[in-house]
Amino acid sequence: MYHGKDSEGNRRRVSRGDLAVYVFLGIGIIINLIPLLWMISASLKAPNEIFAANWLPDDWQFANYAKVFSLIPFGRFYLNSVLVAFGVTAVTVVLSSTAGYAFAKLPFPGRRVLFVVFLSTLMVPFHVNIIPLYKIVTALGWLDTYAGLILPQVALGFAVFLMRQFMLSVPDDILDAAKVDGSSALRTFWRIVLPIQRPALATVGIFSFTTAWNNLLWPLIASTSPGMRTLPVGLGLFSTSTSVDWSLLMAGSTLTILPVLMVFFLLQKQFIRGLTSGAVKE
């Protein structure tokens, strides 16, 4: 047995099994951090140092980050990614929470059948829908617009399924009491249900944001002008048919991950509560 301290400073016994889990998790963290640390290091190197054996640059090239903005319209790409990611997240959270509430708590004919049909969309790869989506977006005149970049990404079956499962945990007695007090269905949803579901909303929000932020295929298809490109598409400009400017590509990639990290750190408590909700039964 080994000894450690809990959050209150009291000594507690740590079994060898727990210690093995901690060691395993520590190794996993290090393995996952190595590519990230290499990316940051490479972003500060000269092009001839990129694949050198040394981890730290011999000559720190902080100017690489300024070059990213001077060689390509990186600021415009950043703005497009922020608008698209937050737009997708906002619409997805609204649609998934209302649909999840309807599937979980509002009785209507064919509810179970419709939910099963909706879940079946999870088995259809996004690549299968590309041509129909492209034809629809083109017919509506949304090609190379924010609407064309945002709306095809908001119908996430996983988000609706997740919100429905969380909505099922809301006691019916609370909803019945609100109904007896004269509260409308919309008011009950807004004032009672949504505050209870903050962890679920944070979970859906983080998944939606990271998915939209990292999406390359659809923005590549739906944007035809440089002014509508997002970051994943814009980073490809550092690659040519003959060479890749790895130092600038790594600098741009480092800047690209910052919003995702900020969103996660701001919502991490709610996100962890959302993932662990229901794991322990009282």
HELIX and SHEET records of a PDB file:
HELIX    1   1 ARG A   16  SER A   43  1                                  28    
HELIX    2   2 PRO A   47  GLU A   49  5                                   3    
HELIX    3   3 ALA A   63  LEU A   71  1                                   9    
HELIX    4   4 PHE A   74  LYS A  105  1                                  32    
HELIX    5   5 ARG A  111  SER A  120  1                                  10    
HELIX    6   6 THR A  121  MET A  123  5                                   3    
HELIX    7   7 PHE A  126  ASN A  129  5                                   4    
HELIX    8   8 ILE A  130  LEU A  140  1                                  11    
HELIX    9   9 TYR A  146  ILE A  150  1                                   5    
HELIX   10  10 LEU A  151  GLN A  153  5                                   3    
HELIX   11  11 GLY A  157  MET A  167  1                                  11    
HELIX   12  12 ASP A  172  VAL A  180  1                                   9    
HELIX   13  13 ALA A  185  THR A  188  1                                   4    
HELIX   14  14 PHE A  189  VAL A  193  3                                   5    
HELIX   15  15 LEU A  194  ILE A  196  1                                   3    
HELIX   16  16 ARG A  198  ASN A  214  1                                  17    
HELIX   17  17 LEU A  217  ALA A  222  1                                   6    
HELIX   18  18 PRO A  226  MET A  228  5                                   3    
HELIX   19  19 LEU A  231  GLY A  234  1                                   4    
HELIX   20  20 LEU A  235  PHE A  238  5                                   4    
HELIX   21  21 TRP A  246  THR A  276  1                                  31    
SHEET    1   A 2 TYR A   2  LYS A   5  0                                        
SHEET    2   A 2 ARG A  11  VAL A  14 -1                                        
END                                                                             
